[in-house]
Amino acid sequence: MSKQEKALEKLCRTPTPANLKWDELRAVLSSVGYEMLQGSTMTILKYKDYAGSADLDMERGVLRGKILFIGDLVTYEAPTVKKLQQEFEAAVDDYVDTCKQIGKAPQKSFTGVFNVRIEPACHKALAMLAATDGRTLNAIVAEALHGYVNDRGTSARKVEHLHRLVLESPVSEGIASSTQTTRWESLDVQLH
């Protein structure tokens, strides 16, 4: 009986044995055509004012992560979720202590400036809308990002924005004797 066959037999037992190793499971799945793919979501650990990643290292069968949003690379790993949180907290404490010892500011600050890359057609459409609304691209992007951040976790997105309606037309001769253009401009109205 091959290693894969033994692992498959072990996997099919009820209950599944506690000594089934990750490498055995991966070999069985690979032998029947499954492929290992990394997920696109990240779990964020939080401690004090720091954030850290929590990833599964499939090759080594451990949990690992790094402190996010700092200029240095500080990593941690553990065999369980509970221990990963503990290792993250210890890494943060060690990082802060080390920074104090060497006289360095411990956390990279956000400047509020970053580049956004979008399709040229979208860029053009945004610029046209911004010009039409008398706003800057920065203001529009900031508003959209604030909405994205503040509306996370709600099933329905609330849209808040101001509309300015401007109508221009010549005054009809049947209504008034003047043929000059009249301009009507609405008040700003908050929509919810």
SEFIZA-878929 format. One record per residue (C-alpha): x, y, z; residue number from 1. Coordinates in steps of 0.25 Angstrom, whole numbers, always signed. Example, Ala and Ser with C-alpha at 12.3 -4.5 7.8 and 13.67 -1.06 7.14 Angstrom:
SEFIZA-878929
<balum <+49; -18; +31>; 1>
<balum <+55; -4; +29>; 2>
***
This chain:
SEFIZA-878929
<balum <+0; +0; +0>; 1>
<balum <+6; +14; -4>; 2>
<balum <+7; +26; +5>; 3>
<balum <-4; +33; -2>; 4>
<balum <-13; +20; -1>; 5>
<balum <-10; +19; +14>; 6>
<balum <-13; +34; +16>; 7>
<balum <-26; +33; +8>; 8>
<balum <-30; +21; +17>; 9>
<balum <-27; +29; +30>; 10>
<balum <-35; +41; +25>; 11>
<balum <-47; +32; +22>; 12>
<balum <-47; +26; +36>; 13>
<balum <-58; +30; +45>; 14>
<balum <-55; +38; +53>; 15>
<balum <-43; +44; +46>; 16>
<balum <-30; +41; +54>; 17>
<balum <-24; +52; +61>; 18>
<balum <-10; +48; +56>; 19>
<balum <-14; +51; +42>; 20>
<balum <-3; +60; +37>; 21>
<balum <-4; +72; +28>; 22>
<balum <+6; +67; +18>; 23>
<balum <-2; +54; +17>; 24>
<balum <-15; +61; +14>; 25>
<balum <-9; +70; +4>; 26>
<balum <-3; +58; -3>; 27>
<balum <-16; +51; -4>; 28>
<balum <-23; +64; -9>; 29>
<balum <-12; +66; -19>; 30>
<balum <-13; +52; -24>; 31>
<balum <-28; +54; -28>; 32>
<balum <-26; +67; -35>; 33>
<balum <-28; +78; -24>; 34>
<balum <-19; +90; -25>; 35>
<balum <-14; +99; -13>; 36>
<balum <-19; +113; -15>; 37>
<balum <-17; +125; -5>; 38>
<balum <-29; +132; +0>; 39>
<balum <-32; +147; -4>; 40>
<balum <-36; +151; +10>; 41>
<balum <-28; +154; +22>; 42>
<balum <-31; +153; +37>; 43>
<balum <-26; +165; +44>; 44>
<balum <-21; +164; +59>; 45>
<balum <-22; +176; +68>; 46>
<balum <-14; +180; +80>; 47>
<balum <-12; +194; +86>; 48>
<balum <-11; +203; +74>; 49>
<balum <-5; +192; +65>; 50>
<balum <-11; +183; +54>; 51>
<balum <-5; +170; +50>; 52>
<balum <-7; +159; +39>; 53>
<balum <-11; +145; +42>; 54>
<balum <-8; +135; +31>; 55>
<balum <-8; +120; +29>; 56>
<balum <+5; +115; +24>; 57>
<balum <+0; +103; +17>; 58>
<balum <+14; +98; +13>; 59>
<balum <+19; +98; +28>; 60>
<balum <+6; +95; +35>; 61>
<balum <+7; +108; +44>; 62>
<balum <+0; +121; +46>; 63>
<balum <+8; +133; +43>; 64>
<balum <+7; +148; +42>; 65>
<balum <+14; +161; +42>; 66>
<balum <+12; +175; +49>; 67>
<balum <+5; +183; +38>; 68>
<balum <+7; +198; +35>; 69>
<balum <+21; +200; +41>; 70>
<balum <+34; +202; +34>; 71>
<balum <+41; +190; +39>; 72>
<balum <+38; +175; +37>; 73>
<balum <+34; +169; +50>; 74>
<balum <+28; +154; +48>; 75>
<balum <+22; +144; +58>; 76>
<balum <+17; +130; +57>; 77>
<balum <+10; +119; +65>; 78>
<balum <+3; +106; +64>; 79>
<balum <-11; +111; +69>; 80>
<balum <-20; +123; +67>; 81>
<balum <-19; +126; +82>; 82>
<balum <-4; +125; +82>; 83>
<balum <-3; +134; +69>; 84>
<balum <-10; +145; +77>; 85>
<balum <-1; +144; +88>; 86>
<balum <+11; +144; +79>; 87>
<balum <+6; +156; +72>; 88>
<balum <+4; +163; +85>; 89>
<balum <+18; +159; +90>; 90>
<balum <+24; +164; +76>; 91>
<balum <+17; +178; +78>; 92>
<balum <+22; +179; +92>; 93>
<balum <+36; +175; +87>; 94>
<balum <+36; +185; +75>; 95>
<balum <+31; +197; +84>; 96>
<balum <+42; +194; +94>; 97>
<balum <+53; +192; +84>; 98>
<balum <+49; +205; +77>; 99>
<balum <+49; +213; +91>; 100>
<balum <+63; +207; +93>; 101>
<balum <+69; +212; +80>; 102>
<balum <+61; +225; +80>; 103>
<balum <+52; +222; +68>; 104>
<balum <+38; +225; +66>; 105>
<balum <+31; +212; +67>; 106>
<balum <+20; +213; +57>; 107>
<balum <+19; +218; +43>; 108>
<balum <+9; +229; +41>; 109>
<balum <+0; +231; +30>; 110>
<balum <+1; +243; +22>; 111>
<balum <-12; +243; +15>; 112>
<balum <-6; +243; +2>; 113>
<balum <-6; +231; -8>; 114>
<balum <-7; +228; -22>; 115>
<balum <-19; +222; -29>; 116>
<balum <-18; +215; -42>; 117>
<balum <-31; +214; -50>; 118>
<balum <-35; +212; -65>; 119>
<balum <-33; +224; -73>; 120>
<balum <-47; +224; -77>; 121>
<balum <-52; +224; -62>; 122>
<balum <-41; +235; -60>; 123>
<balum <-47; +244; -71>; 124>
<balum <-62; +241; -66>; 125>
<balum <-58; +245; -52>; 126>
<balum <-51; +258; -57>; 127>
<balum <-63; +262; -65>; 128>
<balum <-73; +259; -53>; 129>
<balum <-64; +267; -44>; 130>
<balum <-63; +279; -53>; 131>
<balum <-78; +278; -55>; 132>
<balum <-80; +278; -40>; 133>
<balum <-70; +289; -37>; 134>
<balum <-62; +279; -29>; 135>
<balum <-48; +273; -29>; 136>
<balum <-44; +259; -32>; 137>
<balum <-38; +258; -18>; 138>
<balum <-52; +262; -12>; 139>
<balum <-59; +252; -20>; 140>
<balum <-49; +240; -17>; 141>
<balum <-49; +244; -2>; 142>
<balum <-64; +244; -1>; 143>
<balum <-65; +230; -8>; 144>
<balum <-54; +225; +1>; 145>
<balum <-61; +230; +14>; 146>
<balum <-74; +224; +9>; 147>
<balum <-66; +210; +7>; 148>
<balum <-60; +211; +21>; 149>
<balum <-72; +216; +29>; 150>
<balum <-82; +206; +22>; 151>
<balum <-74; +193; +24>; 152>
<balum <-83; +183; +30>; 153>
<balum <-96; +189; +27>; 154>
<balum <-105; +181; +17>; 155>
<balum <-110; +194; +10>; 156>
<balum <-101; +205; +6>; 157>
<balum <-106; +219; +10>; 158>
<balum <-103; +229; -1>; 159>
<balum <-102; +243; +4>; 160>
<balum <-98; +255; -6>; 161>
<balum <-102; +268; -10>; 162>
<balum <-109; +271; -24>; 163>
<balum <-109; +284; -30>; 164>
<balum <-119; +286; -42>; 165>
<balum <-117; +297; -52>; 166>
<balum <-127; +299; -63>; 167>
<balum <-125; +310; -73>; 168>
<balum <-135; +313; -84>; 169>
<balum <-140; +325; -92>; 170>
<balum <-153; +331; -86>; 171>
<balum <-165; +327; -95>; 172>
<balum <-171; +339; -102>; 173>
<balum <-184; +334; -98>; 174>
<balum <-181; +336; -84>; 175>
<balum <-173; +349; -84>; 176>
<balum <-169; +359; -94>; 177>
<balum <-154; +357; -92>; 178>
<balum <-146; +347; -100>; 179>
<balum <-133; +347; -91>; 180>
<balum <-129; +334; -84>; 181>
<balum <-134; +332; -70>; 182>
<balum <-126; +323; -60>; 183>
<balum <-132; +315; -49>; 184>
<balum <-123; +309; -39>; 185>
<balum <-128; +299; -28>; 186>
<balum <-124; +300; -14>; 187>
<balum <-114; +289; -9>; 188>
<balum <-123; +277; -4>; 189>
<balum <-117; +266; +5>; 190>
<balum <-122; +253; +0>; 191>
<balum <-122; +240; +9>; 192>
***
